[in-house]
Amino acid sequence: MPKYLVQGSYSVDGHKGLLKQGGSARREAIAKLMESVGGRLEVLYFAFGKDDFIIIGDMPDSVSASAVALNAAASGAVANVRTTVLLTPEEVDQVAKKSVVYKPPTS
């Protein structure tokens, strides 16, 4: 199952909810969100600085990952969400062996 890194920040309302409910409740809610589309939360960290949270988890596919991100963003509680597909070393081995035809642009 593809693994994704999700980074983002909370809106003012998101911060208020986090203060009210706490971090463990957010972890549980995020796990349920991901499970609802067949995914699995691996880890959730809270941070300070540019990002308020960092999530790593498995999702069945990009459509499921996009549905999770879209619904989280539409809630108004999160902002500036960035999702990155993560590749294992073995997947990179497969990438390196993949034959492609490419003609670069020329000036």
Secondary structure, DSSP 4 states (H G I P E B T S, - for coil): --EEEEEEEE-HHHHHHHHHH-HHHHHHHHHHHHHTTT-EEEEEEE--SS-SEEEEEE-S-HHHHHHHHHHHHHTTSEEEEEEEEE--HHHHHHHHH----------
